[in-house]
Amino acid sequence: MAANYQYKAFGLTIDSEIELPELSKAIGISDVTVSLGIVPATLTNPIFVGVRFESSQNEFLLKIGQIATFYVTDGNRITIEAQPNVDLDDVRLFLLGSALGALLHQRGLLPFHGSSINVNNSAVIFSGHSGAGKSTLAAAFNKKGYPMLSDDVSLITLTEKSIPYVQPGYPQMKLWSDSIVKLGKEPSSFKTIRKRVEKHSVPIFDNYQKEPIQLRSIFILASSNLGELTVEPIKGIEKFNLLRSHTYRFNFVVGTQMQAAHFNFITTLSKQVNVFRLTRPSGKFVFDEMIDLILENTK
């Protein structure tokens, strides 16, 4: 396939047959190819078969009804068999989410479910379950001038000396309408990520971190009815388990080889980064107080 477009994301140069306006344009030797084509109905020898996906060591098949089937192979190719007349916004949403996440796992990297920013030339990741506010908090930092690295998924890599770095994702955030309002902007100014969903694509034109930087801290966000804002360091096995459970698409990590590599990655990471639990009052975001508390714990 002769690629029509070339982009950069997560430290990888991507040749794509379809336009991916969310990503930064690039020129160079490709690491990943995205193409349209016919994909297998099933994998020949899958290790895991689920409702929407099948997986083996170097093959991954994701079936999204009425949208597309994504075939990910060898950590360097994604083939898309799209449904007729499908909205490409929907295709790109799953391509740049689950399909790309599967490819990163195949490459032995660690996609982490969290948004990341640059604080004093070190990466800080905000993680937590859906609705915890990781993107909103990262957007609040970005509004104050802290460069954005990645939204929702932050790719962690290790140097030869096992130093963790966060690779830039792409210059866009996905925010719910109420989060945009909290940040003092008008939701209708931004395109929705797909029809009938009130989540918007918010481009980052300024304060975007284009180069990888060392990861220092991860904050796991939670809320409490006690009405207090607290931060506490996480140690030992709980730290390991939190890093493991907040791996993006952890259920894609299948087979003894991939699971062993992931276990070793998490073990190394837990020795290199600080992990905190940041608990905020339920029902409200106290942005300034949260930012001050995070900055105090990342000096």
C-alpha positions as CSV (number, residue, x, y, z in Angstrom):
1,M,0.0,0.0,0.0
2,A,1.2,3.5,-0.8
3,A,0.2,5.5,2.2
4,N,-1.6,8.7,1.5
5,Y,-0.8,10.2,4.9
6,Q,1.9,10.1,7.5
7,Y,1.6,10.9,11.2
8,K,3.4,10.8,14.5
9,A,1.9,9.4,17.8
10,F,3.4,7.7,20.8
11,G,6.9,7.9,19.4
12,L,5.8,6.0,16.3
13,T,5.7,7.2,12.7
14,I,2.4,6.0,11.2
15,D,1.6,5.5,7.5
16,S,-2.1,5.6,7.0
17,E,-4.4,5.1,4.0
18,I,-7.1,7.1,5.8
19,E,-6.8,10.7,7.1
20,L,-6.2,11.0,10.8
21,P,-6.7,14.7,11.6
22,E,-6.3,14.1,15.4
23,L,-2.6,13.3,14.9
24,S,0.5,15.4,14.2
25,K,1.8,15.2,10.6
26,A,5.2,13.6,10.2
27,I,7.8,12.6,7.6
28,G,10.1,9.6,8.0
29,I,10.6,5.8,8.0
30,S,7.3,4.2,9.1
31,D,6.9,2.1,12.2
32,V,3.2,1.3,11.7
33,T,1.0,0.9,8.6
34,V,-2.8,1.5,8.7
35,S,-4.7,0.3,5.7
36,L,-8.2,-0.6,4.5
37,G,-8.8,-4.2,3.4
38,I,-10.3,-7.6,4.0
39,V,-9.5,-9.1,7.4
40,P,-10.0,-12.7,8.8
41,A,-13.4,-13.6,10.3
42,T,-11.6,-15.3,13.1
43,L,-8.0,-16.0,14.3
44,T,-6.6,-19.4,13.5
45,N,-5.2,-20.2,17.0
46,P,-6.5,-17.6,19.4
47,I,-5.3,-17.6,23.0
48,F,-8.4,-15.7,24.1
49,V,-11.8,-15.3,22.5
50,G,-14.1,-12.6,23.9
51,V,-17.4,-11.0,22.8
52,R,-15.7,-8.3,20.8
53,F,-12.1,-9.4,20.4
54,E,-9.8,-12.4,19.8
55,S,-6.1,-12.3,20.6
56,S,-3.0,-14.4,20.2
57,Q,0.7,-13.5,20.7
58,N,1.1,-11.4,17.5
59,E,-2.5,-11.2,16.2
60,F,-5.5,-9.2,17.5
61,L,-9.0,-9.0,16.0
62,L,-11.4,-6.4,17.2
63,K,-15.0,-6.5,16.0
64,I,-17.2,-3.4,16.4
65,G,-20.6,-4.1,14.9
66,Q,-21.9,-1.7,12.3
67,I,-18.6,0.1,12.3
68,A,-15.5,-2.0,11.4
69,T,-13.3,-4.9,12.2
70,F,-9.7,-4.1,13.1
71,Y,-6.9,-6.7,12.5
72,V,-3.7,-5.8,14.4
73,T,-0.5,-7.8,13.6
74,D,3.1,-8.0,14.7
75,G,3.0,-4.6,16.4
76,N,3.3,-2.8,13.1
77,R,0.2,-3.1,11.0
78,I,-3.5,-2.4,11.5
79,T,-5.9,-3.4,8.7
80,I,-9.4,-2.1,8.8
81,E,-12.5,-3.7,7.2
82,A,-15.0,-0.9,7.5
83,Q,-18.8,-1.4,7.1
84,P,-20.4,0.3,4.1
85,N,-21.2,4.0,4.5
86,V,-19.7,4.1,8.0
87,D,-18.9,7.4,9.6
88,L,-15.1,7.7,9.6
89,D,-15.3,9.5,13.0
90,D,-16.5,6.3,14.5
91,V,-13.7,4.3,12.7
92,R,-11.0,6.6,13.9
93,L,-12.3,6.6,17.5
94,F,-11.8,2.8,17.8
95,L,-8.6,2.9,15.6
96,L,-6.9,5.4,17.9
97,G,-8.2,3.8,21.0
98,S,-8.5,0.0,21.4
99,A,-6.8,-1.0,18.1
100,L,-3.7,1.2,18.7
101,G,-3.7,0.1,22.3
102,A,-3.5,-3.6,21.1
103,L,-0.6,-2.7,18.8
104,L,1.3,-1.0,21.6
105,H,0.9,-4.1,23.8
106,Q,2.2,-6.2,20.9
107,R,5.3,-4.0,20.8
108,G,6.0,-4.7,24.5
109,L,5.2,-1.2,25.5
110,L,2.9,0.0,28.3
111,P,-0.1,2.1,27.3
112,F,-1.4,3.5,30.7
113,H,-4.9,4.6,31.2
114,G,-4.3,8.2,32.1
115,S,-3.7,11.8,30.9
116,S,-0.2,13.2,31.3
117,I,1.4,16.7,31.5
118,N,4.8,18.2,31.9
119,V,5.5,19.6,35.3
120,N,9.0,21.1,35.6
121,N,10.3,19.0,32.7
122,S,9.0,15.7,34.2
123,A,5.9,13.8,33.3
124,V,3.0,13.4,35.7
125,I,0.1,11.1,34.9
126,F,-3.4,11.4,36.2
127,S,-5.2,8.1,36.2
128,G,-8.4,6.7,37.6
129,H,-11.6,4.9,36.6
130,S,-13.9,6.4,34.0
131,G,-15.4,9.7,35.3
132,A,-12.6,10.2,37.8
133,G,-11.6,13.5,36.1
134,K,-8.2,12.7,34.7
135,S,-8.7,14.6,31.4
136,T,-10.4,17.5,33.1
137,L,-7.6,17.9,35.6
138,A,-5.0,17.7,32.8
139,A,-6.9,20.3,30.9
140,A,-6.9,22.6,34.0
141,F,-3.1,22.2,34.3
142,N,-2.8,22.9,30.6
143,K,-4.9,26.0,30.9
144,K,-2.4,27.3,33.5
145,G,0.5,26.8,31.0
146,Y,1.7,23.3,31.7
147,P,2.4,21.4,28.5
148,M,0.2,18.5,27.6
149,L,1.7,15.1,26.7
150,S,-1.2,12.9,26.1
151,D,-4.9,12.5,26.9
152,D,-6.6,9.4,28.3
153,V,-3.8,7.0,27.2
154,S,-0.2,7.8,28.1
155,L,2.5,5.5,26.6
156,I,5.3,4.6,29.0
157,T,8.6,3.3,27.6
158,L,11.8,2.2,29.3
159,T,15.3,3.2,28.4
160,E,18.2,0.7,28.4
161,K,18.8,1.7,32.0
162,S,15.1,1.1,32.9
163,I,14.3,4.8,33.2
164,P,10.6,5.3,32.4
165,Y,9.6,8.0,29.9
166,V,6.2,9.2,28.6
167,Q,5.9,9.5,24.9
168,P,3.8,12.3,23.4
169,G,0.4,11.1,22.2
170,Y,-1.4,13.6,20.0
171,P,-2.4,17.3,20.4
172,Q,-6.1,16.7,21.3
173,M,-8.2,16.2,24.4
174,K,-11.6,14.5,24.7
175,L,-13.8,16.3,27.2
176,W,-17.4,16.1,28.2
177,S,-19.5,19.2,27.8
178,D,-19.7,19.9,31.6
179,S,-15.9,19.7,31.8
180,I,-15.5,22.3,29.0
181,V,-17.9,24.6,30.8
182,K,-15.9,24.2,34.1
183,L,-12.8,25.3,32.2
184,G,-14.6,28.5,31.0
185,K,-15.2,27.5,27.4
186,E,-18.3,26.8,25.2
187,P,-18.9,23.1,24.3
188,S,-20.5,24.0,21.0
189,S,-17.2,25.5,19.8
190,F,-15.8,22.0,19.6
191,K,-16.7,19.0,17.4
192,T,-18.1,16.0,19.1
193,I,-16.0,12.8,18.9
194,R,-19.0,10.9,17.4
195,K,-22.7,11.6,16.8
196,R,-25.1,11.5,19.8
197,V,-22.2,11.7,22.2
198,E,-21.6,14.9,24.2
199,K,-17.9,14.4,24.4
200,H,-15.9,16.9,22.3
201,S,-12.5,17.0,20.6
202,V,-10.5,19.9,22.0
203,P,-7.3,20.5,20.1
204,I,-4.2,21.7,21.9
205,F,-2.6,24.4,19.8
206,D,-0.3,25.7,22.5
207,N,1.5,24.1,25.4
208,Y,1.9,20.7,23.8
209,Q,4.9,18.6,24.8
210,K,6.4,17.2,21.5
211,E,9.3,15.2,23.0
212,P,9.3,12.4,25.5
213,I,10.2,13.2,29.1
214,Q,11.0,11.2,32.2
215,L,8.0,10.0,34.2
216,R,8.2,10.9,37.9
217,S,4.8,10.5,39.4
218,I,1.4,9.0,38.9
219,F,-1.7,10.2,40.7
220,I,-4.7,7.8,41.0
221,L,-7.8,10.0,41.2
222,A,-10.8,9.1,43.4
223,S,-13.7,10.9,45.1
224,S,-15.1,10.8,48.6
225,N,-18.3,11.9,50.4
226,L,-16.2,13.1,53.3
227,G,-15.7,16.4,51.6
228,E,-11.9,16.5,52.0
229,L,-9.1,16.8,49.6
230,T,-6.3,14.4,50.4
231,V,-3.2,12.9,48.9
232,E,-1.4,9.8,50.2
233,P,1.6,7.8,48.8
234,I,1.0,4.2,47.7
235,K,3.6,1.6,48.5
236,G,4.3,-2.1,48.1
237,I,1.9,-4.6,46.5
238,E,-0.9,-2.1,46.4
239,K,1.3,0.2,44.2
240,F,2.0,-2.8,41.9
241,N,-1.6,-3.7,41.7
242,L,-2.7,-0.2,40.9
243,L,-0.2,0.1,38.1
244,R,-1.4,-3.2,36.7
245,S,-5.1,-2.5,37.0
246,H,-4.7,0.9,35.3
247,T,-2.9,-0.5,32.3
248,Y,-4.9,0.6,29.3
249,R,-6.9,-2.4,27.9
250,F,-5.2,-4.8,30.4
251,N,-7.5,-7.6,29.1
252,F,-5.6,-7.4,25.8
253,V,-2.5,-8.8,27.6
254,V,-2.9,-12.5,26.9
255,G,-0.6,-15.5,26.7
256,T,2.4,-16.4,29.0
257,Q,5.0,-14.4,27.0
258,M,3.0,-11.1,26.8
259,Q,1.9,-11.5,30.5
260,A,5.4,-12.1,31.7
261,A,6.7,-9.1,29.8
262,H,3.9,-6.9,31.2
263,F,4.6,-8.2,34.8
264,N,8.3,-7.4,34.4
265,F,7.5,-3.9,33.0
266,I,5.2,-3.1,35.9
267,T,7.7,-4.4,38.4
268,T,10.4,-2.1,37.0
269,L,8.0,0.8,36.8
270,S,6.9,0.4,40.4
271,K,10.6,0.9,41.6
272,Q,11.1,4.0,39.5
273,V,8.0,6.2,40.0
274,N,6.0,7.7,42.9
275,V,2.3,6.7,43.0
276,F,-0.2,8.7,45.0
277,R,-3.9,8.4,45.6
278,L,-5.6,11.8,45.3
279,T,-9.0,12.0,46.8
280,R,-11.3,14.9,46.1
281,P,-14.8,15.8,47.5
282,S,-17.6,14.1,45.5
283,G,-19.6,16.3,43.2
284,K,-17.1,19.1,42.7
285,F,-13.6,19.8,41.2
286,V,-11.5,22.1,43.3
287,F,-9.0,22.8,40.5
288,D,-6.7,25.3,42.2
289,E,-6.5,23.3,45.4
290,M,-5.9,20.0,43.5
291,I,-3.2,21.6,41.4
292,D,-1.4,23.1,44.4
293,L,-1.5,19.8,46.2
294,I,-0.1,18.0,43.2
295,L,2.7,20.5,42.7
296,E,3.6,20.2,46.4
297,N,4.0,16.5,46.0
298,T,6.1,16.7,42.8
299,K,8.8,19.0,43.9
